[in-house]
């Protein structure tokens, strides 16, 4: 996706705290003049304000993906998922020219569904982990902000993602 956006000439700004990645994963992107990397954190308002100014499309992939950690320290999912999403939404509301927000949620919002593959309109949503609940809370915040402030929100409920690493392909 990143390579495609850059090849089409889109100006791409990546804001990442590198807590679960490295700059090596973005090495090829630095060859494009339309790529900017900002080391920052969604939990720091000052990092967000300048990075979202004049952005009309935002891909929000930031989260703590460790489902099991919530049984030890649920505050991590509150901060890194819910609070980080709220901070992003507020920065977009205040500074951005947001038209579209794309959010990577999780199939954990379904809990233990009666059938798999689970259809998108499956109900009731009954997360069984703090992680799943945090992703569902993010979805609700995004839906409310999109409705209130007039932008389009696309939410992808991804199942487990496995890959050998990040690729520019």
Order of alpha helices (4+ residues) and beta strands (2+ residues): alpha-beta-beta-alpha-beta-alpha-beta-alpha-beta
